């Protein structure tokens, strides 16, 4: 009788757990459909792919609008996107795989492996350009600071003289390799003292170069052999085949009059030689979901362990506590982190980690809800609006 009672108790507990498990309401997700359809019909975005996995199952997948508004080609769910800064989390995972092999400590100075980062200088006035007055860096930059964007580098995206200098050195010069681009970055004074600020930067390029040094492979080869091929990410890489190029979503933007147009200059899909950590990868929503679901699954995918769950735990801690940042958010190693829902004033889960790309590609990973979500479009004027809207529309669809 005792065994029967225990059995019934376990059955009751299991049933209650299943009933308590949150679900996505397909009816409520229609609100997301309506929102995206309205954005497309009003000419704000050309089209989009939305993909959600929850509790290990594909919960939602849909293509909207056009992949090319000039050719009037409908968007398909297997379209390929230039994912820009969504390259950064992949670069971080690649480097952390080598960390697990004992190649380095996160507290190691970068100059131990890349001598061009010795004797770094810091601008006395951050508004000055590269020729402004400088002072010595008070400490050596570490690998952890590279991954958390706290080393004092910038990205070249802003309008200051410092950003202009970085933009000119990294993206306006012809580089033959990531090594060349990283050496150019090292030649420019830091924006601030290492560890004393968070500033979005091109430091993932340094991570990519470190992967090359530690592995003895080019960065693209490492990604292909250690991540993309074994994971089955068949449409992810720095260059596309002719067949893949046919599925590439056209880059769109706005005319001077504010009308959505296909941009005259399109992203080159072949002949790319600089395999960076900041940007450069092409991928699909489905491919990137495999990468994200591997992380959600504690670093394991189809019986192969890519990272330890403890490493992912470290990567998704807030590494910038005490530094100025967006309310409710922090930053880990390679990912933005949701740390306080009330401060963020946005639906979500504390512990959610995420990032996005400059052409309006977005994703998040939510361990509490056992969910990953993607919104992919291709618009050259980045806005965080669609990232926040994805969270709002996806989380409002969660019901018991």
C-alpha positions, 0 to 999 in steps of 0.5 A: 500500500505504501508503494501504491501511495508513493506511486500515486503521489509521483503521478500527481506531482508529475501531472501537476508539473506538466500542467504548470509548464508554460505554453505559447498561445498560438492565438496570442501569437497572431498579435505578433503576426498583425504587428509585423504585417502592419510594419510591412504594409506601411513600408517600415521593413521589407519582410521578416522571419520569426522562429521560436523553440520552446521546451525542445519543440518548434513552437512557431515559424513564419515568413512575412513580406518580401525578401526583395521588394524590388523583385517582389520575391516573397520571404521564405523561412530558409532565407539567408541573412547577413547577421552582422554582430550576431557573429559576436556570441559565436566568436565568444563561444569559440574562444571559450571552447579553447578556454575549456582546453586550458589554453588561457585564463580569462584574467590573462593579459591579452599582450601575453598572446598578442604583443601588439597590445603592449604599452597601450595608451588612453586618451586624456580627453575621450572626445579627441581623435587618435592624435590627442593627448594620451596617458599610459593604461593603468593596467593591462587589458585582459581577455575577460575585458575583451569579451565583456567590452570593458577594455576601453576599445570602441567600434567605430560606429559613433561620430566622435574623432575617436570613433572616426579613427577606429572606423577608418583603421578597421573598415575603410582600409583594405585588410587581408586578414583578421590579424591585420585588422586587429593590429590596426585596432591596437594602434589606436589609443583607448577611449578609457582606462581598462575595466572602468567602463562598458563601451560597445567595441570591436574587441570580438575581433581580438577574440577571433584572433586569439582563437587563431593563436590558440588553435593554430587554425584560421578563425573560419576554419575553426568555426567550420570544423569545431562548430558549424559542421558538427552542429549541422549549421549548413547555411552559416559561414563567411562566404556563400555558394551560388545556390546559397546566394540565391536565398540571400535576403536583399539589404534594404534601407530608406531613400532621402524621402524616407521610402523603403528601398532596396539598397544599391550596394548589396552585401558581398556574399563571396570573396570575403577574406577577413574572418572577424569576430565582430561581424561577417557571418551569414546564417538562417534563423534555423541555423542560428537556432541550433547554436542557441539551443545548444547553449540552452541545452547546457552546451550539449547537442546530439550527444556532443558537448561543446561547452560545459554548463558551468562555462555557460553559467560564467558567460551569462553572469553580469560582468559589468556590475557597477558600470553605467549601462541600460537600466535592468540589463547587464553584460556577460561574456559575449551576451547582453543579460536581463538582470532586473525586469522592473528596471527594464520595464519589459516582459521577459525573464531575469537571466535571459541572454541575447544579442542582435545584428546591425541589419536588424536581426535579433535573438534571445535565449531564456533558460527559465522558459526553456525558449529561444526566439528569433526575428530576422529582417535585413534593414541597414538602419538598426533600431532596438525597437524590433528587439523589444517588440519581439520580447513583448509579443512573444512573452505576452503569448506565454500562458499556463 
